[in-house]
Amino acid sequence: MNDEFVQRAAQLDAEDDLAAYVGEFMPVEQPGFVAYLDGNSLGRPVRAVGPALQRLVTGQWGTDLIRSWTDGDDPWMQWPERVGDELAAACLGAAAGQTVVADSTTVMLYKLARAAVAARPGRDEVVIDTDNFPTDRYVLEGIAAERGLRLRWIETDPAEGLYAEQVAQVVGERTALVVLSQIAYRSGWIADLPAITAVAHDAGALVLADLCHSVGVLPIELDAWGVDLAVGCTYKFIGGGPGAPAFGYLRRELQGDVRQPIQGWMGRADPFTMGPGYVPAAGIRSLVSGTPPILGMVPVRAGVELIGRAGVAAIREKSLALTTLAIEIVDSWPDSADVRVSSPRDPQRRGGHVTISRGDFRDVNAQLWGQGVIPDFRAPDGIRLGLAPLSSTFGDLVRALAVMQEIVVGG
Ligand SMILES: *Cc1c(COP(=O)(O)O)cnc(C)c1O
């Protein structure tokens, strides 16, 4: 590896205002481990998570037992809205009372999309792009079949993503809903969510944003942009852990009109009256269906607390410095290495990860894992370098790409 990059990384780490946050994560203690580059897919655990889980198990679950659902100053029953509000304040630019934490992303996406199309009767089209995340495409295919709707597919460039102009060309009086990922899972392209929201609203349609790859790494202003519904993972940049529950956002003005389809007892008004017939709870609570996943929310709270403390604006600044350095290093490899950057070079359009491509990258990814460098592979030929700003150093990046350079260039 070029000494210049080693020195640049040392300088950037020395000047990094967020450097201290690296120490808040569990260290990886494994011989041969070099660096983790998959924080966009499974964030690393915060140190506070172990003790917080321990407290919950021994204190609340083990001692207060069933009373923990209803008693004390932080009753479990209220966690979906409480943790939703914490997440909304730290990461979503959303006022309280519009976000819950519940379900998986896939299930929450179904609930919100299904609710949205039902709230636009007489409109029979849903706009979605061909490179949206698989679960989004499959869920919408299912809803379209269930409701007799037509999907209007926008063909997107896999190295970029959805443009507002493309949405403008297909929306109209038949459009019920526009579904998009704010950051494309492959290329890292940032769609212009405020512009797309405006285009959809001009046509009288609703917008559902999937924020899985943007939450916690990119400034988001759901309220200011007028986004109608949003969903996202908490196990990527938020670090909520494997299978952590999702969040769902429903703009306050739509609450009451937009009714989600999984009418469970926990989203009913006065659930413990166990009364006949479903009556949705007031406000955002009606997005909840069943018993809240309390254990899964403990790490989410720890991750959200850390992000709130660091501030998403500062996180974004470091994220851009990391992805810029990654691209510069890859660009310095000889043309004969034939490695392409498949993410936007324009920093304004580039999210928190950089994808680089070559025909044999599935094998290269396996070799990297064997040598202690952990990115991920996405078909057909991309390796994603996912640099979680709070847990990564510039030095990690340079060391990881030095290992990769050995493999793809031969030193
Ligand atoms: C990771 C991801 C998901 C995952 O959904 P799960 O239900 O948690 O498996 C959905 N959408 C996008 C855009 C993602 O990146």
The ligand as a Gaussian input file, in Angstrom:
#p B3LYP/6-31G(d) Opt

LIG

0 1
 C      -31.762000      -4.884000       4.621000
 C      -32.944000      -4.392000       3.889000
 C      -34.214000      -4.942000       4.124000
 C      -34.344000      -6.106000       5.062000
 O      -35.622000      -6.477000       5.424000
 P      -35.790000      -7.559000       6.598000
 O      -37.221000      -7.763000       6.748000
 O      -35.135000      -6.973000       7.806000
 O      -35.051000      -8.796000       6.188000
 C      -35.285000      -4.391000       3.464000
 N      -35.127000      -3.356000       2.596000
 C      -33.903000      -2.820000       2.347000
 C      -33.762000      -1.674000       1.391000
 C      -32.777000      -3.327000       2.973000
 O      -31.582000      -2.833000       2.715000

